[in-house]
Amino acid sequence: MTKLGILVSSARPNRVSDSVTQWVRESVPAEVEIDLIDLAVETLPAFDEPHAPKSGARPTTAHGQAWAERIGALDAIVIVTPQYNGSYTGALKNAVDWLYTEWAELPTVIVGYGWMDAAEVLGHLGALMRRVGADVVAEIGLGFGEDLSVEGEITAREEKAAALTAGLEAATAKALQAAAV
């Protein structure tokens, strides 16, 4: 069974991420196991390991080991992120920076939301994930007004729903291909 992580990056109490995450969950095929990773709950301190993640050294702290194991156990991931001041959340940047090899070739779907279809956050986060070696298979931007209200009511355009379905299919297909090797 494919294990798909859904990483919720907003830690704000008045966040819209819950609605967007539910929209994503409803599109995940039934045969896919979901690991919901909420950075409002799964908080990581600022990086405090003795070696950089890119060095290949395994984490030595309990929280670093747990984070590496959790991400390393995934076959694919969807990152749900708001666009804050034109970019992603600090909690998400910290969570990504904790690891390196665990992101390598991980099929990744990015779902951003914000004004102007979250174009800025998609560009920044897509570049970051590619930098750490993730296989970004889809980037979907939901826009306030067109796809959701600022209160979180989802009214996503059909092409956005189709893009999400296609992205999830691509991510799970790549995960199955990797498992077969």
URKACOR-V165239 format. One record per residue. N is the residue number from 1. RES is the residue in one small letter. NEAR is the number of other ideal C-beta (glycine too) atoms within 10 Angstrom. Layout:
n/res/near
N/RES/NEAR
N/RES/NEAR
This chain:
n/res/near
1/m/8
2/t/20
3/k/14
4/l/25
5/g/20
6/i/21
7/l/24
8/v/26
9/s/26
10/s/24
11/a/17
12/r/12
13/p/6
14/n/8
15/r/18
16/v/22
17/s/23
18/d/14
19/s/18
20/v/25
21/t/20
22/q/13
23/w/21
24/v/23
25/r/14
26/e/10
27/s/15
28/v/19
29/p/11
30/a/4
31/e/8
32/v/16
33/e/12
34/i/14
35/d/15
36/l/13
37/i/21
38/d/17
39/l/20
40/a/15
41/v/9
42/e/17
43/t/12
44/l/17
45/p/10
46/a/8
47/f/13
48/d/12
49/e/16
50/p/9
51/h/11
52/a/11
53/p/21
54/k/11
55/s/11
56/g/9
57/a/12
58/r/12
59/p/20
60/t/11
61/t/15
62/a/8
63/h/15
64/g/19
65/q/13
66/a/13
67/w/19
68/a/18
69/e/11
70/r/16
71/i/21
72/g/12
73/a/11
74/l/22
75/d/21
76/a/26
77/i/24
78/v/27
79/i/27
80/v/30
81/t/27
82/p/22
83/q/25
84/y/16
85/n/9
86/g/14
87/s/17
88/y/26
89/t/23
90/g/13
91/a/19
92/l/24
93/k/15
94/n/15
95/a/21
96/v/22
97/d/15
98/w/23
99/l/20
100/y/18
101/t/17
102/e/20
103/w/23
104/a/11
105/e/11
106/l/25
107/p/27
108/t/27
109/v/26
110/i/26
111/v/26
112/g/27
113/y/28
114/g/22
115/w/13
116/m/13
117/d/21
118/a/26
119/a/16
120/e/19
121/v/26
122/l/22
123/g/15
124/h/17
125/l/26
126/g/18
127/a/10
128/l/20
129/m/20
130/r/13
131/r/11
132/v/18
133/g/14
134/a/22
135/d/18
136/v/20
137/v/19
138/a/20
139/e/21
140/i/27
141/g/22
142/l/26
143/g/19
144/f/16
145/g/11
146/e/13
147/d/22
148/l/21
149/s/12
150/v/10
151/e/8
152/g/16
153/e/10
154/i/17
155/t/11
156/a/19
157/r/13
158/e/7
159/e/10
160/k/21
161/a/16
162/a/13
163/a/18
164/l/22
165/t/15
166/a/14
167/g/24
168/l/22
169/e/15
170/a/16
171/a/26
172/t/21
173/a/14
174/k/19
175/a/21
176/l/13
177/q/10
178/a/14
179/a/10
180/a/6
181/v/4
